[in-house]
């Protein structure tokens, strides 16, 4: 507890926090809603600006609110938690109660020497590229681009994705089964105008950037993927046991 805050102030900022949390939990305040400004909160609760800032700061640190410079304080969007317990990102989100969807952006073939090396095929090999946007509760939350050797999955076969609505269900139709994956996480700002448009973010928006390599039961590489996850929607939790 901060020694600069009196007992009276402590009670008041806790009351503000409690009232905001109650409003979030019962639906009076929804993700994206803007909270009253500092002046209004001071008048409403009969407190100082320091007390209001303390209450807002605590709730921001706990992930309930988000402050936008020059705009105000808003109810934070509910984040998706990637616990890294399943190969399928979709399955984890369904277990968390999200309504999922996907928009196929493009399916085509290309040659890409750098990606071919990651797939362990000749640098001149033709690859099938599948790009799609992940939708959760009606919002675009991730943009995925997967590459497979065309010899493994042709563009024609990959186009079955339009019917299945699931990338891994599409792979299974052709007896392609990833058994385990390696994922590398970093933070990258998105400058590609098309990806920004798909994610509904402005250029320069920071995202989690994930490189993913999928292997079959014989440890052969079958897929290399690059994904952008909107940081406003996404977090990662890792459990570690001694």
N, C-alpha and C positions, 0 to 999 in steps of 0.2 A: 504494500500500500504506500502511496506517495506521501511522504511526511509533510509536503507543502500544502496538502489539501486538508481542510478542517473536517471534523466529523459531520457537521451540517452539510458541507459540500459533498462529502462522500455519499451520504444518504440521497442527496438530490441527483447526483449523476447516476447512481445505481437505479433510481426510480426512472430516469429517462431511458436508460438501457433496457430496463424491464418492460416499459411501455412499448418501446420499439420492437423488442423481441416478440412480445405478445401479439402485436399487430401483424408481424411477419408470419407467425405460426398460425394465426386464425384467418389469414388471407386478406386482411384489410390493407396490408402493404404487400405488393407483389414485386417479383424481380423486375428491375428497371424503373420502378417508381421513384420519384424524387422526393426527398424529405424536406420539410419546411426549413427555411434558411436559419442561420444562427440568430438573427434578430427576433424572428418569430418564436424560436425555441426559448430564448431568454425571457420574452414576454409571457409565454405560455406557462413556464415553470417558475418564473420569478428568481432566476439564477444569473450568474455571471457568464460572460463569454468563455472563461476558462473551464467552467463546469460543463458547458455544452460541448466544447472541443474535447474534453476528457471522455465524455460519454461516446461521442462519435468515433474518437480514436480507438477506444476499446473494441467497439463493434466492427470497425474496419480491420483491426488486427485479428479479430476472431473470424473474419470472412463473411460477416453478415451484411456489411455495407461496403461501398467503394466510393472514394472521393475523386472527383474529376476537377482538375484545376481550372478555375475560371467558370465553372458551371454549377457545381454543387455536390451534394452527397446523395447517393442512390442506393436502393436495395440491390445487393449483389445477385448476380445470376447463380443458380444452383450449379456447382461444378460437378463434372463427371469425374469419378475416381477410377483411375486405371490401377488395379491392384497387381497386375502382372501375374495373374493366376490362370489365364486362359489364352490360347493362341488367338481366339476370336474376340476382338474388341466389341463386336456387336453383342455377343453373349453376355459379357460383363455388364454392358449398359442395360440390357433387357432385365437382368437380375436386379438392377437398381431402379427399375420401374419406368424407364424412358420409352417413349413411343418413337420407334426408329424408322428411318426411310433413307433412300439413296437416289441420287440423280446421276445417271451416267453422263459424263462430259464428253468423252471420246474413246473410241477403240480403233487403233490403227497400227500399222507396222512401221518400223524405222530401224536404222542402223545406228548404234551408239557404242563406240569402242570402250568407253569407260564402264558402262553398264555391262557390256558383254564380258569384260574381265571379271566383274563381280559375280556373274552367272557361271563363270568357268567355261565359256564357249569362245569360239574364234571371234576375234575383234570385228570381222566383217559379217558376222552372222546377222540374219534378219530377226528382229525381236518383235514381239507383240506388246504393245503399250496400252494399258487400260487406265483411264483417268475417271475418277468419280468423286462426288461430293457427299459426305455423310451428313444426314439430317437427323436431328434429335429434338423432339417436341416442337417440330416446325421450324427450327433454326439450323442454319448451316454451321457445323462445328468442326469439320475436318475435311481436308482435300487430300485424296490418295492418288498416287500414280504407281502402278505395278508393271513390272516388266517380266516377261517369260520368253524363253526361246520359242520362235515360231514353230520349230519342229515339235515342241511339246504342246503348245496351245496356239492354234491358228487364229487369225482375226475372225474368221467365220465362226469357229467354235466359241471364241470369247464373246461374240455378240449374243450368245444365249443369255448373257447377263441381263439383257433387257427384259427377259421373261422370268428369270429366277429371282432377280432383285438381290442376289447375294453372290459375292465374288467366290467365296469358298464352296458354296453349293454348285456354282458353275464348274469349278475345278473338279469337284467330286463326280460330276456327270461324265467326265473323261478320265476317271480313275487317277486323278492327281490329288494326292493327300499330303499336305504338309504335316510333319510329325512334331517338329520343334523349330523355333525361330530364335534369331539373335537380333536384338534391337539396340540401337545407339541413339541416345537422346541428347539434344543440344537446344539452344535457343537461337532463333534466327529471325531477323525482321523480313517481312514479305515485301518485295519490291515488284514482283511480277504482277502486272495490272490484271491479267486474267484470273489469277488465283485470288487476288484481293477481291475481285468482283464476285467470285464464287463464294467466298467466305463472308462477304458483306463487311469488309474492313477497309481502312484507308492504307495506301502505300506507306511502308515503314512500320506497320503494326507488328509487334513481337509475337512470335508463335513458337510452340514446341515443334522442333524439326526432328523427325524420327526416320532413321535409316533402318530398314528391316530386311533381313535375309532369311528365307524359309528353306528348310531342308526336308527331304523325305526320309523314309526309314533306313535308307542306305547311306545317309549323309550326303546325298547329292543336292546341290543347290537347285531349287525349282522356281524360286521367285526372288526378285529384288524389288523393294518398294521404297518410295520416299513420300512422307506424309507431313502435312502442316496441320497442327491442332491449335485452334484458337485458344490462347492462354486464358481468356475470360471464362471459358467453359470447362477447362481440362486441368486435372492435377494427377500426380502419380504418387501412389503409396507403396512402399516396399516393407514387408515384414522380414526381420532378420532374427534368427534364433542362434544362440551360442551352441 
